[in-house]
């Protein structure tokens, strides 16, 4: 663990991931626009630094940022990562961004003697809190070997999906299913409310048949169904990811009419000022639109 590691982007997921690295003994330099998040990490033993200082001092720089725009800006700016990184350094981007942006960064990095690894995160924010994240990694074998100890410190499951670019593309496939299931669950629960069904009985049926899904069992049960829509993964971010899915499908001539419909459902939720809540809150959004009670389970109920 002699190499110093940089971590840029201490949001809901990134802060927990960085904290797990510090807890596991990695020497960490951190940067974020949110000074409170930086202070929390420095109180644990990390060192605050500028992007340029992180690039100069760190063998591996991790970014966990909202979109392609922020990743490209930090990588390509004059005071950014590529202009200041030492030869042989790795940029490990753990954001969910446009795969074509990852391809572009990988080409530009290679011309400077640098490497790019794309390693977006699976599972939920509470998994990141506990160091139980899943990672989908696109990297050369050599780069994968270098970043694997970091991934092991932040999560429990790592899939080497292939060369750089395959991690992000795998994440889009995963999030297409996860976000679409959230919309399907929301509509199903709203329909059960309209029918006047007992929600716990309905859930027992859904969770006991082939209709079951991880979003319903893991996320809904711990979030919207108990009235908690504080964001782990926001509707805004789900909309962003579905935009990436639809755009990637268009670029590769893959018809995805369901993705397009789900994307617009999230557009409607954002237009209704619900973009900042957890994406399980789509159940509340659909019920509000239908003018029916929001789905809630009794206190103490568990999915079983």
C-alpha positions in Angstrom: 0.0 0.0 0.0 3.0 2.3 -0.5 1.5 4.2 -3.4 -0.6 7.2 -2.6 -4.1 7.0 -4.0 -6.2 10.0 -5.2 -10.0 10.1 -4.9 -12.0 12.8 -6.6 -15.8 13.0 -6.0 -17.1 12.4 -2.5 -20.8 12.2 -3.1 -23.3 9.8 -1.6 -21.5 6.8 -3.0 -17.9 8.1 -3.4 -17.6 9.3 0.2 -18.3 5.8 1.6 -15.9 4.2 -0.9 -13.1 6.6 0.0 -13.8 6.1 3.7 -13.4 2.3 3.2 -10.0 2.8 1.5 -8.8 4.9 4.5 -10.1 2.3 6.9 -8.2 -0.4 5.1 -4.9 1.6 5.4 -4.5 3.2 2.0 -2.8 6.6 1.9 -5.5 8.8 0.4 -5.6 12.3 -1.1 -9.1 13.6 -1.7 -10.9 16.4 -3.5 -14.5 17.5 -3.8 -16.4 20.8 -4.2 -18.3 19.9 -1.0 -15.8 20.9 1.7 -17.8 19.2 4.4 -17.3 15.8 2.7 -13.6 16.6 2.4 -13.4 17.5 6.1 -15.1 14.3 7.0 -12.4 12.3 5.1 -9.5 14.3 6.5 -10.8 13.7 10.0 -10.3 10.0 9.2 -6.8 10.4 8.0 -7.0 11.4 4.4 -5.3 14.5 3.0 -7.1 17.3 1.1 -5.5 18.3 -2.2 -6.2 20.0 -5.5 -6.8 17.9 -8.6 -3.4 18.8 -10.0 -1.6 17.9 -6.8 -3.5 14.6 -6.7 -2.5 13.8 -10.3 1.2 14.7 -9.6 1.4 12.7 -6.3 -0.7 9.6 -6.9 -0.1 6.4 -8.9 -3.8 5.8 -9.2 -6.4 8.5 -9.3 -10.1 7.5 -8.8 -12.9 9.6 -10.0 -16.5 9.2 -8.9 -18.5 12.0 -10.6 -22.0 12.7 -11.9 -21.5 12.6 -15.6 -19.2 12.5 -18.6 -18.9 16.3 -18.5 -17.2 16.4 -15.1 -15.0 13.4 -15.8 -13.7 14.9 -19.1 -13.2 18.3 -17.5 -11.1 17.0 -14.7 -9.1 14.7 -16.9 -8.4 17.1 -19.8 -8.1 20.5 -18.1 -4.8 22.3 -18.0 -4.7 21.8 -14.2 -6.3 18.4 -14.5 -5.3 14.8 -14.3 -3.7 14.0 -17.7 -1.6 17.2 -17.8 -0.1 16.5 -14.4 0.0 12.7 -13.9 3.2 10.8 -13.8 4.0 8.3 -16.6 2.4 5.0 -15.8 -0.4 6.4 -13.6 -3.9 5.1 -13.9 -7.1 7.0 -14.0 -9.8 4.7 -12.6 -13.1 6.2 -13.4 -15.9 4.7 -11.3 -18.6 7.0 -12.6 -21.4 6.0 -14.9 -20.7 7.9 -18.1 -21.0 7.7 -21.9 -18.9 4.7 -23.1 -17.7 6.8 -26.0 -16.3 9.3 -23.5 -14.4 6.5 -21.8 -13.0 5.4 -25.2 -11.9 8.9 -25.9 -10.1 9.3 -22.5 -8.4 5.9 -23.0 -7.0 7.0 -26.4 -5.8 10.3 -25.0 -4.3 8.7 -21.9 -2.4 6.1 -23.9 -0.7 8.9 -25.9 0.6 10.3 -22.7 1.8 7.0 -21.2 -1.1 6.8 -18.9 -3.9 4.2 -18.5 -7.6 4.4 -18.0 -9.7 1.8 -16.1 -13.5 2.1 -16.1 -15.0 0.5 -12.9 -18.5 1.6 -12.3 -20.3 0.6 -9.2 -23.2 -1.9 -8.7 -25.6 -2.3 -5.8 -26.9 0.5 -3.6 -25.5 3.3 -1.5 -26.0 1.3 1.8 -23.8 -1.4 0.3 -21.1 1.1 -0.3 -21.4 2.2 3.3 -20.7 -1.3 4.4 -17.9 -2.0 1.8 -20.2 -4.4 0.0 -20.2 -2.8 -3.5 -20.0 -4.7 -6.8 -17.7 -3.4 -9.5 -17.8 -3.9 -13.3 -14.2 -3.4 -14.6 -12.9 -2.6 -18.0 -9.1 -2.8 -18.0 -6.0 -4.5 -19.3 -4.9 -7.5 -17.3 -1.9 -5.5 -15.9 -4.0 -2.5 -14.9 -6.7 -4.8 -13.4 -4.0 -6.4 -11.2 -2.9 -2.9 -10.0 -6.4 -1.7 -9.1 -7.8 -5.0 -7.7 -6.6 -4.4 -4.1 -8.5 -1.0 -4.1 -11.6 -2.7 -5.3 -11.3 -5.4 -2.7 -11.1 -2.7 0.0 -14.3 -1.0 -1.3 -16.5 -4.0 -2.2 -17.0 -7.7 -2.1 -17.6 -8.6 -5.7 -15.5 -7.6 -8.7 -16.1 -8.6 -12.3 -13.3 -8.1 -14.9 -15.5 -7.6 -17.9 -12.8 -7.2 -20.5 -10.6 -4.3 -21.9 -11.2 -0.7 -21.0 -14.7 0.4 -22.0 -16.4 -2.9 -21.1 -17.1 -2.0 -17.5 -19.2 1.1 -18.4 -21.0 -0.8 -21.1 -21.9 -3.6 -18.7 -23.1 -1.0 -16.2 -25.5 0.5 -18.8 -27.0 -3.0 -19.4 -27.3 -3.5 -15.6 -28.9 -0.1 -15.0 -31.3 -0.4 -17.9 -32.8 -3.4 -16.1 -32.6 -1.9 -12.6 -34.2 1.4 -13.5 -36.8 -0.2 -15.7 -37.8 -2.6 -12.9 -38.2 0.3 -10.6 -40.7 1.9 -13.0 -42.5 -1.5 -13.4 -42.6 -2.0 -9.6 -44.0 1.6 -9.2 -46.8 1.0 -11.6 -47.6 -2.4 -10.2 -47.9 -1.1 -6.6 -50.0 1.8 -7.8 -52.3 -0.6 -9.5 -52.6 -2.7 -6.3 -53.4 0.5 -4.4 -56.2 1.3 -6.9 -57.5 -2.2 -6.6 -57.7 -1.8 -2.8 -55.4 -4.8 -2.3 -53.6 -5.5 1.0 -50.1 -4.4 0.1 -48.3 -7.0 2.3 -50.3 -9.8 0.7 -49.5 -8.4 -2.8 -45.8 -8.2 -1.9 -45.8 -11.8 -0.6 -47.2 -13.0 -3.9 -44.8 -10.9 -6.0 -41.8 -11.9 -4.0 -42.8 -15.6 -4.2 -43.2 -15.9 -7.9 -41.2 -15.3 -11.0 -42.4 -11.6 -10.8 -39.9 -11.0 -8.0 -36.9 -8.8 -8.6 -34.0 -7.3 -6.6 -35.3 -3.8 -6.7 -38.6 -4.8 -5.0 -36.9 -7.0 -2.5 -33.8 -4.9 -1.6 -34.5 -1.3 -2.4 -38.3 -0.8 -2.2 -38.5 -2.8 1.1 -35.9 -0.5 2.7 -36.8 2.8 1.1 -40.1 3.9 -0.4 -42.4 1.3 1.2 -41.3 2.4 4.7 -41.7 6.1 3.7 -38.0 6.8 3.2 -37.2 8.5 -0.1 -33.9 10.2 1.0 -31.6 9.6 -1.9 -29.3 6.7 -2.2 -29.6 6.9 -6.0 -31.7 9.8 -7.2 -34.4 9.9 -9.9 -32.2 12.5 -11.6 -29.3 10.1 -11.8 -31.6 7.3 -12.9 -32.8 9.6 -15.7 -29.2 10.4 -16.6 -28.3 6.7 -16.9 -31.4 6.0 -19.0 -30.4 8.8 -21.3 -27.0 7.1 -21.7 -28.8 3.8 -22.4 -31.1 5.3 -25.0 -28.2 7.2 -26.7 -26.0 4.1 -26.8 -28.8 2.1 -28.3 -29.4 4.7 -31.0 -25.6 4.8 -31.8 -25.5 1.0 -32.2 -28.9 0.6 -33.9 -30.4 -1.5 -31.2 -34.2 -0.9 -30.9 -35.2 -0.3 -27.2 -38.8 1.0 -27.0 -39.1 0.0 -23.4 -36.0 2.0 -22.5 -37.5 5.0 -24.3 -40.7 4.8 -22.4 -39.0 4.4 -19.0 -36.8 7.3 -19.8 -39.8 9.5 -20.4 -41.4 8.3 -17.2 -38.4 9.6 -15.3 -38.6 12.8 -17.3 -42.1 13.2 -16.0 -41.0 12.6 -12.5 -38.3 15.3 -12.8 -40.7 17.7 -14.3 -42.9 17.1 -11.3 -40.0 18.3 -9.0 -39.2 14.8 -7.8 -35.7 14.5 -9.3 -33.8 14.7 -6.0 -35.6 11.8 -4.2 -34.5 8.1 -4.2 -35.5 6.4 -7.4 -37.6 3.9 -5.5 -39.8 7.0 -4.9 -41.1 6.5 -8.4 -43.8 4.5 -6.6 -44.9 7.6 -4.8 -44.8 9.6 -8.1 -47.1 7.2 -9.9 -49.5 7.2 -7.0 -49.5 10.9 -6.9 -50.3 11.1 -10.6 -53.1 8.5 -10.1 -54.4 10.4 -7.0 -54.2 7.4 -4.7 -52.5 6.7 -1.4 -48.8 6.1 -1.5 -47.8 2.4 -0.8 -46.6 1.8 2.7 -46.1 -1.4 4.6 -46.8 -1.8 8.4 -44.0 -1.1 10.8 -41.8 -4.1 11.3 -42.7 -5.8 8.0 -39.9 -7.5 6.2 -39.8 -9.1 2.8 -39.0 -12.5 4.2 
